[in-house]
Every structure is written in C-alpha cells, then in structure tokens.
Amino acid sequence: MKTTNIKRDILRDKLVENRTKHEAEFKEARAEWRKKVIKRYVKLLKQMEEKQDFTEAQSPCSELPKPQHYLNEYNTAIARLEVEEEEIVELDEQEFEAYWLDKWNWSRGFVGTTSLYNSKLA
C-alpha cells in the first residue's frame, strides 16, 4: 500500500490532538529544564562566592539540552487541511507516519530530549 485516503476533517482532528500532546510534553520538559538550569547556576554562584575552584569556560548546563518544540510543523499541516478543498485527503507513507501515527522525522530527537525532563516519557 503506497497511499492512504482519510477524510480531511478526521485527519485535521487527529493532527490537533497530536499537536496538543506535543505542546504539553514540550511545556513540561521546558519547565523541568529551566528548574535544572537555575539549580546549576545557583550552585555555580555559591562556588564563586566561596572562591572554590571552578572552570569559567565550562558551562554548568552544557549537558542539559534545551527542549525544542515542533509546533510549526503541526500548524502547517493543520493549515493545509483547513484550506484543502477535497473531502478525502491522500497521504503517502511518510505523511501517514507523521500526520496520523505522530512519527515525524524529528520525533526521536524530541523524545530523547524531553524524556530527560518528563518522568512519564522516561
């Protein structure tokens, strides 16, 4: 099977659902990332105040990758469906994986980063 036909409105609803989930996971990861970054900078400031050895060139948060979101990809796909005139939309395999199964080409990286901060994804 090379293509899949899906009703436009059903696909749009699925994309909105996937976008909502993605945004919630991103926001949780970003909040936890911020907490960890602040904690590390507070520790560094205390070390500096106590004149303990520290390496200025080394960022205290270099091993804390900042969570990134991909909301624009969802927004673009949703907008395309909103202007689509056809009732039935034909998706190729890659589009089906992304739009329906929520497996985008960036998904692994997103899950890898957010799982560092989201307990339910770990």
PyMOL CGO cylinders between C-alpha atoms (Angstrom):
from pymol import cmd
from pymol.cgo import CYLINDER

trace = [
    CYLINDER, 0.00, 0.00, 0.00, 1.61, 3.24, -1.13, 0.3, 1, 1, 1, 1, 1, 1,
    CYLINDER, 1.61, 3.24, -1.13, -1.08, 5.75, -0.15, 0.3, 1, 1, 1, 1, 1, 1,
    CYLINDER, -1.08, 5.75, -0.15, -3.90, 6.08, 2.38, 0.3, 1, 1, 1, 1, 1, 1,
    CYLINDER, -3.90, 6.08, 2.38, -7.11, 8.04, 1.94, 0.3, 1, 1, 1, 1, 1, 1,
    CYLINDER, -7.11, 8.04, 1.94, -8.50, 9.77, 5.02, 0.3, 1, 1, 1, 1, 1, 1,
    CYLINDER, -8.50, 9.77, 5.02, -11.37, 12.17, 5.49, 0.3, 1, 1, 1, 1, 1, 1,
    CYLINDER, -11.37, 12.17, 5.49, -9.98, 15.70, 5.77, 0.3, 1, 1, 1, 1, 1, 1,
    CYLINDER, -9.98, 15.70, 5.77, -11.83, 16.57, 8.99, 0.3, 1, 1, 1, 1, 1, 1,
    CYLINDER, -11.83, 16.57, 8.99, -10.85, 13.34, 10.73, 0.3, 1, 1, 1, 1, 1, 1,
    CYLINDER, -10.85, 13.34, 10.73, -7.20, 13.88, 9.81, 0.3, 1, 1, 1, 1, 1, 1,
    CYLINDER, -7.20, 13.88, 9.81, -7.36, 17.50, 10.97, 0.3, 1, 1, 1, 1, 1, 1,
    CYLINDER, -7.36, 17.50, 10.97, -8.78, 16.42, 14.34, 0.3, 1, 1, 1, 1, 1, 1,
    CYLINDER, -8.78, 16.42, 14.34, -6.01, 13.82, 14.70, 0.3, 1, 1, 1, 1, 1, 1,
    CYLINDER, -6.01, 13.82, 14.70, -3.34, 16.44, 13.95, 0.3, 1, 1, 1, 1, 1, 1,
    CYLINDER, -3.34, 16.44, 13.95, -4.86, 18.83, 16.50, 0.3, 1, 1, 1, 1, 1, 1,
    CYLINDER, -4.86, 18.83, 16.50, -4.85, 16.03, 19.09, 0.3, 1, 1, 1, 1, 1, 1,
    CYLINDER, -4.85, 16.03, 19.09, -1.21, 15.17, 18.31, 0.3, 1, 1, 1, 1, 1, 1,
    CYLINDER, -1.21, 15.17, 18.31, -0.24, 18.86, 18.43, 0.3, 1, 1, 1, 1, 1, 1,
    CYLINDER, -0.24, 18.86, 18.43, -1.90, 19.29, 21.83, 0.3, 1, 1, 1, 1, 1, 1,
    CYLINDER, -1.90, 19.29, 21.83, 0.01, 16.28, 23.20, 0.3, 1, 1, 1, 1, 1, 1,
    CYLINDER, 0.01, 16.28, 23.20, 3.28, 17.54, 21.73, 0.3, 1, 1, 1, 1, 1, 1,
    CYLINDER, 3.28, 17.54, 21.73, 2.80, 21.00, 23.21, 0.3, 1, 1, 1, 1, 1, 1,
    CYLINDER, 2.80, 21.00, 23.21, 2.05, 19.59, 26.68, 0.3, 1, 1, 1, 1, 1, 1,
    CYLINDER, 2.05, 19.59, 26.68, 5.15, 17.36, 26.58, 0.3, 1, 1, 1, 1, 1, 1,
    CYLINDER, 5.15, 17.36, 26.58, 7.29, 20.29, 25.43, 0.3, 1, 1, 1, 1, 1, 1,
    CYLINDER, 7.29, 20.29, 25.43, 5.97, 22.65, 28.12, 0.3, 1, 1, 1, 1, 1, 1,
    CYLINDER, 5.97, 22.65, 28.12, 6.59, 20.09, 30.86, 0.3, 1, 1, 1, 1, 1, 1,
    CYLINDER, 6.59, 20.09, 30.86, 10.11, 19.41, 29.60, 0.3, 1, 1, 1, 1, 1, 1,
    CYLINDER, 10.11, 19.41, 29.60, 10.89, 23.12, 29.29, 0.3, 1, 1, 1, 1, 1, 1,
    CYLINDER, 10.89, 23.12, 29.29, 9.68, 23.81, 32.84, 0.3, 1, 1, 1, 1, 1, 1,
    CYLINDER, 9.68, 23.81, 32.84, 11.82, 20.99, 34.26, 0.3, 1, 1, 1, 1, 1, 1,
    CYLINDER, 11.82, 20.99, 34.26, 14.80, 22.05, 32.13, 0.3, 1, 1, 1, 1, 1, 1,
    CYLINDER, 14.80, 22.05, 32.13, 14.52, 25.61, 33.50, 0.3, 1, 1, 1, 1, 1, 1,
    CYLINDER, 14.52, 25.61, 33.50, 14.46, 24.29, 37.08, 0.3, 1, 1, 1, 1, 1, 1,
    CYLINDER, 14.46, 24.29, 37.08, 17.61, 22.25, 36.48, 0.3, 1, 1, 1, 1, 1, 1,
    CYLINDER, 17.61, 22.25, 36.48, 19.40, 25.14, 34.77, 0.3, 1, 1, 1, 1, 1, 1,
    CYLINDER, 19.40, 25.14, 34.77, 18.55, 27.54, 37.60, 0.3, 1, 1, 1, 1, 1, 1,
    CYLINDER, 18.55, 27.54, 37.60, 19.69, 25.00, 40.19, 0.3, 1, 1, 1, 1, 1, 1,
    CYLINDER, 19.69, 25.00, 40.19, 23.04, 24.60, 38.44, 0.3, 1, 1, 1, 1, 1, 1,
    CYLINDER, 23.04, 24.60, 38.44, 23.62, 28.34, 38.13, 0.3, 1, 1, 1, 1, 1, 1,
    CYLINDER, 23.62, 28.34, 38.13, 22.77, 28.84, 41.80, 0.3, 1, 1, 1, 1, 1, 1,
    CYLINDER, 22.77, 28.84, 41.80, 25.34, 26.18, 42.66, 0.3, 1, 1, 1, 1, 1, 1,
    CYLINDER, 25.34, 26.18, 42.66, 27.93, 27.89, 40.45, 0.3, 1, 1, 1, 1, 1, 1,
    CYLINDER, 27.93, 27.89, 40.45, 27.25, 31.26, 42.08, 0.3, 1, 1, 1, 1, 1, 1,
    CYLINDER, 27.25, 31.26, 42.08, 27.70, 29.74, 45.52, 0.3, 1, 1, 1, 1, 1, 1,
    CYLINDER, 27.70, 29.74, 45.52, 31.02, 28.23, 44.40, 0.3, 1, 1, 1, 1, 1, 1,
    CYLINDER, 31.02, 28.23, 44.40, 32.13, 31.59, 43.06, 0.3, 1, 1, 1, 1, 1, 1,
    CYLINDER, 32.13, 31.59, 43.06, 31.16, 33.33, 46.30, 0.3, 1, 1, 1, 1, 1, 1,
    CYLINDER, 31.16, 33.33, 46.30, 33.09, 30.76, 48.30, 0.3, 1, 1, 1, 1, 1, 1,
    CYLINDER, 33.09, 30.76, 48.30, 36.02, 31.10, 45.88, 0.3, 1, 1, 1, 1, 1, 1,
    CYLINDER, 36.02, 31.10, 45.88, 36.02, 27.40, 45.18, 0.3, 1, 1, 1, 1, 1, 1,
    CYLINDER, 36.02, 27.40, 45.18, 37.72, 26.18, 42.06, 0.3, 1, 1, 1, 1, 1, 1,
    CYLINDER, 37.72, 26.18, 42.06, 35.55, 26.21, 39.02, 0.3, 1, 1, 1, 1, 1, 1,
    CYLINDER, 35.55, 26.21, 39.02, 36.18, 26.34, 35.31, 0.3, 1, 1, 1, 1, 1, 1,
    CYLINDER, 36.18, 26.34, 35.31, 34.84, 29.52, 33.78, 0.3, 1, 1, 1, 1, 1, 1,
    CYLINDER, 34.84, 29.52, 33.78, 34.99, 28.09, 30.26, 0.3, 1, 1, 1, 1, 1, 1,
    CYLINDER, 34.99, 28.09, 30.26, 32.75, 25.18, 31.17, 0.3, 1, 1, 1, 1, 1, 1,
    CYLINDER, 32.75, 25.18, 31.17, 29.03, 25.91, 31.11, 0.3, 1, 1, 1, 1, 1, 1,
    CYLINDER, 29.03, 25.91, 31.11, 27.29, 24.42, 34.14, 0.3, 1, 1, 1, 1, 1, 1,
    CYLINDER, 27.29, 24.42, 34.14, 24.46, 23.36, 31.85, 0.3, 1, 1, 1, 1, 1, 1,
    CYLINDER, 24.46, 23.36, 31.85, 26.31, 22.02, 28.82, 0.3, 1, 1, 1, 1, 1, 1,
    CYLINDER, 26.31, 22.02, 28.82, 24.90, 18.52, 29.35, 0.3, 1, 1, 1, 1, 1, 1,
    CYLINDER, 24.90, 18.52, 29.35, 21.32, 19.77, 29.70, 0.3, 1, 1, 1, 1, 1, 1,
    CYLINDER, 21.32, 19.77, 29.70, 19.99, 20.01, 26.14, 0.3, 1, 1, 1, 1, 1, 1,
    CYLINDER, 19.99, 20.01, 26.14, 17.29, 22.62, 25.78, 0.3, 1, 1, 1, 1, 1, 1,
    CYLINDER, 17.29, 22.62, 25.78, 13.94, 21.15, 24.74, 0.3, 1, 1, 1, 1, 1, 1,
    CYLINDER, 13.94, 21.15, 24.74, 12.75, 22.23, 21.30, 0.3, 1, 1, 1, 1, 1, 1,
    CYLINDER, 12.75, 22.23, 21.30, 9.21, 22.20, 20.00, 0.3, 1, 1, 1, 1, 1, 1,
    CYLINDER, 9.21, 22.20, 20.00, 7.93, 21.44, 16.54, 0.3, 1, 1, 1, 1, 1, 1,
    CYLINDER, 7.93, 21.44, 16.54, 4.56, 23.16, 16.76, 0.3, 1, 1, 1, 1, 1, 1,
    CYLINDER, 4.56, 23.16, 16.76, 5.09, 24.91, 13.42, 0.3, 1, 1, 1, 1, 1, 1,
    CYLINDER, 5.09, 24.91, 13.42, 5.13, 21.55, 11.64, 0.3, 1, 1, 1, 1, 1, 1,
    CYLINDER, 5.13, 21.55, 11.64, 1.73, 20.72, 13.14, 0.3, 1, 1, 1, 1, 1, 1,
    CYLINDER, 1.73, 20.72, 13.14, 0.43, 24.22, 12.41, 0.3, 1, 1, 1, 1, 1, 1,
    CYLINDER, 0.43, 24.22, 12.41, 1.46, 23.98, 8.77, 0.3, 1, 1, 1, 1, 1, 1,
    CYLINDER, 1.46, 23.98, 8.77, -0.16, 20.58, 8.31, 0.3, 1, 1, 1, 1, 1, 1,
    CYLINDER, -0.16, 20.58, 8.31, -3.36, 21.75, 10.02, 0.3, 1, 1, 1, 1, 1, 1,
    CYLINDER, -3.36, 21.75, 10.02, -3.46, 24.93, 7.93, 0.3, 1, 1, 1, 1, 1, 1,
    CYLINDER, -3.46, 24.93, 7.93, -3.04, 22.91, 4.74, 0.3, 1, 1, 1, 1, 1, 1,
    CYLINDER, -3.04, 22.91, 4.74, -6.02, 20.76, 5.70, 0.3, 1, 1, 1, 1, 1, 1,
    CYLINDER, -6.02, 20.76, 5.70, -8.12, 23.81, 6.54, 0.3, 1, 1, 1, 1, 1, 1,
    CYLINDER, -8.12, 23.81, 6.54, -7.71, 25.16, 3.01, 0.3, 1, 1, 1, 1, 1, 1,
    CYLINDER, -7.71, 25.16, 3.01, -7.94, 21.77, 1.30, 0.3, 1, 1, 1, 1, 1, 1,
    CYLINDER, -7.94, 21.77, 1.30, -11.00, 21.65, -0.97, 0.3, 1, 1, 1, 1, 1, 1,
    CYLINDER, -11.00, 21.65, -0.97, -11.19, 17.87, -1.27, 0.3, 1, 1, 1, 1, 1, 1,
    CYLINDER, -11.19, 17.87, -1.27, -13.19, 15.92, 1.32, 0.3, 1, 1, 1, 1, 1, 1,
    CYLINDER, -13.19, 15.92, 1.32, -10.78, 12.98, 1.11, 0.3, 1, 1, 1, 1, 1, 1,
    CYLINDER, -10.78, 12.98, 1.11, -7.02, 13.53, 1.52, 0.3, 1, 1, 1, 1, 1, 1,
    CYLINDER, -7.02, 13.53, 1.52, -4.48, 11.11, 0.07, 0.3, 1, 1, 1, 1, 1, 1,
    CYLINDER, -4.48, 11.11, 0.07, -1.38, 10.57, 2.21, 0.3, 1, 1, 1, 1, 1, 1,
    CYLINDER, -1.38, 10.57, 2.21, 1.82, 8.87, 1.16, 0.3, 1, 1, 1, 1, 1, 1,
    CYLINDER, 1.82, 8.87, 1.16, 3.63, 6.62, 3.66, 0.3, 1, 1, 1, 1, 1, 1,
    CYLINDER, 3.63, 6.62, 3.66, 5.76, 9.40, 5.12, 0.3, 1, 1, 1, 1, 1, 1,
    CYLINDER, 5.76, 9.40, 5.12, 2.78, 11.75, 5.55, 0.3, 1, 1, 1, 1, 1, 1,
    CYLINDER, 2.78, 11.75, 5.55, 0.73, 8.96, 7.17, 0.3, 1, 1, 1, 1, 1, 1,
    CYLINDER, 0.73, 8.96, 7.17, 3.55, 8.20, 9.62, 0.3, 1, 1, 1, 1, 1, 1,
    CYLINDER, 3.55, 8.20, 9.62, 3.82, 11.88, 10.57, 0.3, 1, 1, 1, 1, 1, 1,
    CYLINDER, 3.82, 11.88, 10.57, 0.22, 13.08, 10.49, 0.3, 1, 1, 1, 1, 1, 1,
    CYLINDER, 0.22, 13.08, 10.49, -1.60, 10.00, 11.76, 0.3, 1, 1, 1, 1, 1, 1,
    CYLINDER, -1.60, 10.00, 11.76, 0.96, 7.98, 13.73, 0.3, 1, 1, 1, 1, 1, 1,
    CYLINDER, 0.96, 7.98, 13.73, 2.76, 11.10, 15.01, 0.3, 1, 1, 1, 1, 1, 1,
    CYLINDER, 2.76, 11.10, 15.01, 6.14, 9.71, 13.93, 0.3, 1, 1, 1, 1, 1, 1,
    CYLINDER, 6.14, 9.71, 13.93, 7.89, 12.67, 12.32, 0.3, 1, 1, 1, 1, 1, 1,
    CYLINDER, 7.89, 12.67, 12.32, 11.49, 12.73, 11.14, 0.3, 1, 1, 1, 1, 1, 1,
    CYLINDER, 11.49, 12.73, 11.14, 12.32, 14.74, 14.30, 0.3, 1, 1, 1, 1, 1, 1,
    CYLINDER, 12.32, 14.74, 14.30, 10.36, 12.55, 16.74, 0.3, 1, 1, 1, 1, 1, 1,
    CYLINDER, 10.36, 12.55, 16.74, 13.32, 10.52, 18.03, 0.3, 1, 1, 1, 1, 1, 1,
    CYLINDER, 13.32, 10.52, 18.03, 15.30, 13.64, 18.90, 0.3, 1, 1, 1, 1, 1, 1,
    CYLINDER, 15.30, 13.64, 18.90, 12.28, 15.23, 20.55, 0.3, 1, 1, 1, 1, 1, 1,
    CYLINDER, 12.28, 15.23, 20.55, 11.54, 12.17, 22.69, 0.3, 1, 1, 1, 1, 1, 1,
    CYLINDER, 11.54, 12.17, 22.69, 15.23, 11.77, 23.51, 0.3, 1, 1, 1, 1, 1, 1,
    CYLINDER, 15.23, 11.77, 23.51, 15.47, 15.32, 24.83, 0.3, 1, 1, 1, 1, 1, 1,
    CYLINDER, 15.47, 15.32, 24.83, 12.09, 15.59, 26.55, 0.3, 1, 1, 1, 1, 1, 1,
    CYLINDER, 12.09, 15.59, 26.55, 12.48, 12.22, 28.25, 0.3, 1, 1, 1, 1, 1, 1,
    CYLINDER, 12.48, 12.22, 28.25, 15.39, 13.72, 30.19, 0.3, 1, 1, 1, 1, 1, 1,
    CYLINDER, 15.39, 13.72, 30.19, 12.87, 16.01, 31.89, 0.3, 1, 1, 1, 1, 1, 1,
    CYLINDER, 12.87, 16.01, 31.89, 9.45, 14.32, 31.62, 0.3, 1, 1, 1, 1, 1, 1,
    CYLINDER, 9.45, 14.32, 31.62, 9.10, 11.47, 34.09, 0.3, 1, 1, 1, 1, 1, 1,
    CYLINDER, 9.10, 11.47, 34.09, 6.26, 9.81, 32.14, 0.3, 1, 1, 1, 1, 1, 1,
    CYLINDER, 6.26, 9.81, 32.14, 8.37, 9.66, 28.97, 0.3, 1, 1, 1, 1, 1, 1,
    CYLINDER, 8.37, 9.66, 28.97, 11.44, 8.17, 30.64, 0.3, 1, 1, 1, 1, 1, 1,
]
cmd.load_cgo(trace, "trace")
